[in-house]
Amino acid sequence: MRVQTAVLTEFRPDGWQFETRDVEATSGEVVLRVRAAGICGRDRVIVRGGFRNLRPPLVLGHEVFGDVEGRPFAVYPFWTCQRCVFCLSGEENLCEGDFQVLGETRPGGYAEAVAVPAGLLVPLPTEAYVDYAAAACAVATTFHAVRQADVGPGARVLVTGAGGGVGIHMVQVLRQMGLEVVAVVSEAKADVVAGLDVKVVSPQERPPIVDAVFENVGAPTINLSLAALRRKGTLVWVGNITGEAPRLLRPAVTIMREHRIVGSAAYTRREWTLALEWIGSGRVRPFFRPFPLTAVAEAYRALDRGEVLGRAVLVP
């Protein structure tokens, strides 16, 4: 099958070229016709050259949704060894064997079609492909991050980047879990996020003290987050979208309050499948801005300018 593909040829937001490539399934694979592909914060870090093990040319895109012979599917984006202690315990997101990510070690979903292992297909409850591309990664990430935070109903939590692709869907899930949410969000997106039954604060405003923080932004907000975290509170580090190294301005605060800082590595297949169920049943409202595949550079520029509420989604 000959398909159009967006290829990252240089590490910069407009470093794209469009190529027509052959996409064929090998043994154990299927060809999925891509109907929607989300632009993840991980993709944005890659485009800036933040993953030293990757080199152009690359076909990015691990948030991929489409159809095989007319049936709707999601692609679970991680290949794992299925033999290490983490894979065998259901924590395959921490695989210490042959861990691969769609769009990095092999071509991803920034294309009209993509060949993937048949075993990674997950049936979709509906054909609302763009809705899943907007929210599935965020919802699954939230399920995993809550486990890392070890908080329950009634706890007060802080979410940074609450107007972004992860944050705006994360706050919805957290509220349904019975958590009180304080959302750090830009002025341009504050009214929409406030409408999701959360307290909003600006990045320049000191938030109230919280039991846990979900740090989606990273270096630009880490000091604000730690200042708001109570004694023995937990900061769950989900993302670092600028790729820059953080600098702690007051490390003594974290030392004296005995803060716990933990990473949250994506999600498991079980969490991914549950996220698809939540979206398919309408429990989460997707926020997104669609772009044609040929406008991938404009999508990245719009994200960098903070103009996208929620997720940017490529629609071939």
Secondary structure, DSSP 8 states (H G I E B T S, - for coil): -EEEEEEE-SSSTT-EEEEEEE----TTEEEEEEEEEE--HHHHHHHTT--TT--SSB----EEEEEETTEEEEE--EE--S-SHHHHTT-GGG-SSS-EEBTTTB--SSBSEEEEEGGGEEE-SSS-HHHHHHHHHHHHHHHHHHHHHT--TT-EEEESSTTBTTHHHHHHHHHHTT-EEEEE--HHHHHHHHTTT-EEE-TTS----EEEEEESS-TTTHHHHHHHEEEEEEEEE---TT------S-HHHHHHTT-EEEE-----HHHHHHHHHHHHTTSS---EEEEEGGGHHHHHHHHHTT--SBEEEEE-
